């Protein structure tokens, strides 16, 4: 169904029919998701999608709401309001066969530390109908993980590699990854990113990846979703975002000439001021540098105006 035809027919569709149509386009749909934790933190009307065939990088400071959102997406956290669909289904009522299509990696390992990988293979084979021991041991070998050693002897990085190996070994269509490259050295992080790129060769596959290592996303993400204090700041296509934002290097006199509405973030230096803007084209006489994903996040949060 084309977008045009879907728009025409949506009014006459039931909710289940709308969800089914959306699942052809988006692997995850989040609309106005809210959750309040006493008076300490509120996830406030969070809305964004993970399009099928795309990698969405989910960025923000620790405590911004990334893990809370992911737990709600997986049906592990009760929401106060809003709507979520994962592969066309309500995550709180998801059928077992649909759950098998979701591979999950948390920032802490969910497996008993007394097991070794050989034993874990037998356990997971009994849980997932689509489990592939062949794939599991392929990834163990690729990641340099000993199959006979107890998980309790693994380093943080080894635990993360084991979680990723398990998530990839039951034929998932969607990967939900919470800080999957945390604790990994640069070489292993590169290895993991290459595996994710291989995973995305199938146009039916999708990834939602939360990370504080924003440089990883510059290699694999199609979209960037930025959350701050429980609110979505923006959801943008990665290349368009990196093309749009610039850091102006300016004197006090040049700064005074910049429209305040064009200043997203400002860092005052001893000799030069730096301004994050999406309107650099309006100031051709001021030196403009490209901004990384990390620059954009830091300027919004730390240097925000």
C-alpha positions in Angstrom: 0.0 0.0 0.0 1.4 3.4 -1.0 1.6 6.3 1.5 -1.0 8.1 -0.5 -3.4 5.2 -0.6 -2.8 4.5 3.1 -3.7 8.2 4.0 -6.9 7.9 2.0 -7.9 4.6 3.7 -6.8 5.2 7.2 -10.0 6.8 8.5 -12.0 3.6 7.6 -9.4 1.2 9.1 -9.6 -0.5 12.5 -6.7 0.0 14.9 -5.3 -3.4 14.1 -5.5 -2.7 10.4 -3.7 0.6 10.9 -1.0 -1.1 13.0 -0.5 -3.7 10.3 -0.2 -1.1 7.6 2.3 0.9 9.7 4.3 -2.2 10.4 5.0 -2.4 6.7 6.8 1.0 7.0 8.0 1.2 10.6 9.3 -1.6 12.9 8.7 0.5 16.0 6.0 3.3 16.4 6.0 5.4 19.5 3.3 8.1 20.0 3.1 10.4 23.0 4.7 7.9 25.4 4.7 9.3 28.9 5.8 7.8 32.3 6.3 9.8 35.5 8.6 8.5 38.3 7.4 10.3 41.5 8.7 13.9 41.1 12.2 12.9 40.0 11.8 12.2 36.3 9.2 12.3 33.6 9.2 10.8 30.1 7.2 13.4 28.4 5.1 12.7 25.3 8.0 10.8 23.5 7.2 10.2 19.8 9.4 8.7 17.1 9.6 5.8 14.7 12.1 3.2 13.7 11.5 2.7 9.9 11.9 -0.7 8.5 15.3 -1.1 6.9 16.9 1.7 9.0 19.2 2.1 12.0 18.0 4.7 14.5 20.7 6.1 16.8 19.1 7.1 20.2 21.3 9.6 22.0 21.2 11.7 25.2 22.9 12.1 28.5 22.8 9.4 31.2 19.4 9.7 32.8 17.8 11.5 29.8 15.3 8.7 29.2 16.9 6.3 26.7 16.7 3.2 28.8 13.3 4.0 30.1 12.0 4.4 26.6 13.6 1.1 25.5 12.1 -0.7 28.5 8.7 0.6 27.5 9.3 -0.5 23.9 10.0 -4.0 25.1 7.0 -4.1 27.4 9.1 -4.2 30.5 7.9 -0.9 31.9 4.4 0.2 32.5 3.5 3.4 30.7 1.2 6.1 32.0 -0.1 7.0 28.5 0.8 6.8 24.8 0.9 4.1 22.2 3.7 1.7 21.2 3.7 -0.9 18.4 6.7 -3.2 17.8 6.5 -5.2 14.5 2.9 -4.2 14.3 1.9 -5.4 17.8 1.4 -4.0 21.3 4.6 -5.0 23.1 2.6 -5.6 26.3 0.6 -8.3 24.4 3.1 -9.5 21.9 2.7 -13.0 20.5 5.6 -15.4 21.3 6.4 -15.8 17.6 6.8 -12.0 17.3 9.0 -11.8 20.3 11.4 -14.2 18.6 11.9 -11.6 15.9 13.3 -9.1 18.4 16.9 -9.4 19.5 17.8 -7.4 22.6 21.1 -6.3 24.1 21.0 -4.5 27.5 23.9 -2.7 29.1 24.2 -5.5 31.6 24.2 -9.2 30.8 20.9 -11.0 31.5 22.3 -14.6 31.7 23.2 -16.6 34.9 26.9 -16.0 35.6 27.3 -19.7 36.6 26.8 -20.9 33.1 29.3 -21.2 30.3 28.5 -20.5 26.6 28.1 -24.2 25.8 25.4 -24.5 28.6 23.8 -21.2 27.5 23.4 -22.6 24.0 21.4 -25.5 25.3 19.2 -23.2 27.4 18.5 -20.7 24.6 17.8 -23.6 22.2 14.9 -24.5 24.5 13.6 -21.0 24.5 13.8 -19.9 20.9 12.3 -22.0 18.1 14.5 -20.2 15.6 17.7 -20.6 17.7 20.8 -21.4 15.6 23.6 -23.1 17.5 25.7 -22.8 14.3 25.3 -19.0 14.3 25.9 -18.7 18.0 29.2 -20.6 17.9 30.2 -18.7 14.8 29.9 -15.4 16.7 31.6 -16.8 19.8 34.6 -17.7 17.6 34.5 -14.3 15.8 34.4 -12.5 19.1 37.1 -14.6 20.7 34.9 -15.9 23.5 35.7 -19.2 25.2 32.8 -21.6 25.1 33.8 -23.6 28.2 34.5 -20.7 30.6 31.9 -19.5 33.1 30.3 -16.1 32.3 31.4 -15.1 35.8 35.0 -15.0 34.5 34.1 -12.7 31.6 35.1 -9.0 31.5 32.4 -6.4 30.8 33.4 -6.3 27.2 33.2 -10.1 26.9 29.8 -10.1 28.5 28.6 -7.5 25.9 30.0 -9.6 23.1 28.2 -12.6 24.4 24.9 -10.7 24.6 25.3 -9.6 21.0 26.1 -13.1 19.8 22.9 -14.4 21.5 20.8 -11.6 20.1 21.9 -12.3 16.6 21.4 -16.1 16.8 17.7 -16.4 16.7 17.0 -14.8 13.3 15.8 -11.4 14.6 14.2 -8.8 12.3 14.6 -6.0 14.8 17.5 -5.4 17.1 17.0 -3.2 20.2 20.4 -2.4 21.6 21.1 -0.4 24.9 24.7 0.7 24.9 26.0 -2.3 22.9 29.5 -1.0 22.4 30.0 0.1 26.0 33.1 -1.5 27.5 34.5 -2.5 24.2 37.9 -1.4 22.8 37.9 0.5 19.5 38.9 -2.6 17.4 36.0 -4.7 18.8 33.6 -1.7 18.5 34.5 -1.6 14.8 33.9 -5.3 14.5 30.4 -5.0 16.1 29.5 -2.1 13.8 30.6 -4.2 10.8 28.3 -7.0 12.0 25.4 -4.6 12.3 26.0 -3.3 8.8 25.9 -6.9 7.6 22.7 -7.4 9.5 21.2 -4.4 7.7 21.9 -5.9 4.3 18.4 -7.4 4.6 15.9 -4.6 3.9 13.4 -6.1 6.4 15.9 -5.6 9.3 15.9 -2.6 11.6 18.0 -1.4 14.6 17.2 0.9 17.5 20.6 1.6 19.1 21.1 3.6 22.3 24.6 4.8 22.8 26.7 7.5 24.4 29.5 6.8 21.9 28.1 9.0 19.2 31.0 8.6 16.8 29.7 5.0 16.2 26.5 6.4 14.9 28.2 8.4 12.3 29.2 5.1 10.6 25.9 3.2 10.7 22.9 5.3 11.7 20.3 6.4 9.2 18.4 8.6 11.7 19.4 10.3 15.0 16.9 10.7 17.8 18.0 13.0 20.6 16.3 12.9 24.0 17.0 15.3 26.8 15.4 15.4 30.3 12.6 13.1 29.0 11.8 15.1 26.0 12.6 14.5 22.3 14.8 17.4 21.1 14.8 16.2 17.4 14.5 13.2 15.2 16.4 13.7 12.0 18.0 11.9 9.1 21.7 11.6 9.9 23.3 13.0 6.7 20.8 15.9 6.5 21.4 16.7 10.2 25.2 16.7 9.8 24.8 18.9 6.7 22.5 21.4 8.4 24.3 22.1 11.7 27.5 24.2 11.7 29.8 25.8 14.3 30.5 29.4 13.6 33.9 30.7 14.8 33.3 34.4 15.5 34.5 37.6 17.3 32.4 39.5 19.7 31.5 41.9 16.9 30.4 39.1 14.6 28.5 37.5 17.5 26.5 40.6 18.0 25.4 40.5 14.4 24.0 37.0 14.6 20.3 36.8 15.1 19.6 35.4 18.5 17.0 33.0 17.1 19.7 31.4 15.0 21.9 30.6 18.0 21.2 27.0 19.3 24.3 26.9 21.6 27.0 29.4 22.4 30.5 28.7 23.9 32.4 31.9 24.8 36.2 31.6 24.5 39.0 33.9 25.5 39.7 34.9 21.9 36.9 33.2 19.8 33.3 32.5 20.4 31.7 29.3 18.9 28.0 29.2 17.9 26.0 26.1 17.0 23.5 27.1 14.3 21.3 25.6 11.6 21.5 28.9 9.7 25.2 29.2 8.8 24.2 30.2 5.2 23.0 33.5 6.5 26.5 34.4 7.7 28.9 33.7 4.8 31.6 36.0 6.2 31.9 34.0 9.4 34.1 30.9 9.4 31.9 27.8 9.7 33.1 24.3 10.8 31.2 21.0 10.5 29.6 19.7 13.7 29.7 16.1 14.8 26.8 14.3 16.4 28.6 14.8 19.8 29.1 18.5 19.1 25.4 18.9 18.4 24.4 17.1 21.6 26.9 19.0 23.8 26.0 22.4 22.4 22.2 21.7 22.9 22.8 20.5 26.5 25.8 22.3 27.9 26.0 25.5 25.9 22.3 25.8 25.0 20.8 29.2 24.8 
